Amino acid sequence: DDLGVENRPQTFRLDGLFRINEKQSIGFGYWGVNRDGVGIIDEQIEWDGNLFDVGARLESTFNTSYFRFDWRYSLLKTDRGEAGVALGISAYDFTLGIDGEASIDDGQGGVIEERVSASTSLVAPVPTVGVYLTYGILPRLLLRIEANLLDIGVGDFEGRLVDTSVKADWWFTDHFGAGAGINTTDIEYKDRGENPISVDYKQTGFLMY
């Protein structure tokens, strides 16, 4: 928020499911959000050897992508619905960057003002676990609840993502339907390396499909 990034960015999400048999299925998904903005900082920031002074105008970007591929197993299945677990591989890509006037060493013992860009990013595949519940409220009205957890610690980096959704599907025919729901994504990102940074990001939004 100090860097003026958008509080209500638009996102793109894609989910799919391929059923192997009565008990097993393969799921996949993609979720991405790009945020940018302009802000005036009220405290000094040192990043990647560059010093951004109080009052500097910084342009910032915070882009996140999340990929999921999992195997699902139904633990309980009835005529009205099913409940099960999901095990898989996921990855998320964080890219955080800033651009603005910074104080840098001129190589001769002095300091000069120069426009610089600095960024940090990480892409890491990690195992994930999840649970899901599907229940037929009416013959053509289906309730779906899902939760997926991703937790990673690699070197100086730590990250956690909890993604939950509640959706309702209405099937007009056996092969055509529409749905809506609510999705919450909670992300924590910490990098204690040469350019320490911490991000705590939570987003709740409505889905229509």
C-alpha angles and dihedrals in degrees: 000000000000088000093051098245118166116276094201108037124172116249137197122217133181126185131175140174132199116192115216098183141325093298106028137057140162120233132191136178147173128202126179138173129179119197128181138162149145126255144165111235120225096197135045117267125199115193133160091351092307124116117214109195130217110281094027116144109231131189110210139190129195113183124177130184126181125194125189135186118170147164115231127204124192112226095179127024129175137160089270101045151312143246128205151140133265128213122183154116123285136174135193129199119209120189118179122175142166132196127193149097112316138176110244137175112263091207093248099078095274136103127236134186114241137160109250139171124217129181143166130201142171136191116189133166113221137169117261136195129204146166131216140189128194121186133174107225091176131005090268101023116085127187117206126188123182137173127184129185127201120182124176139175118178119164109302092351127094127176141167132187127186115186120185132171140179115197138174121207126197115198113207090183135000090273106028130062147137134223148185136194149142127268130193124194121187117190131183119185127180129174115183095178129107091308104040115205137163127199127185110184130172127176132181120186145156124257128210124181 
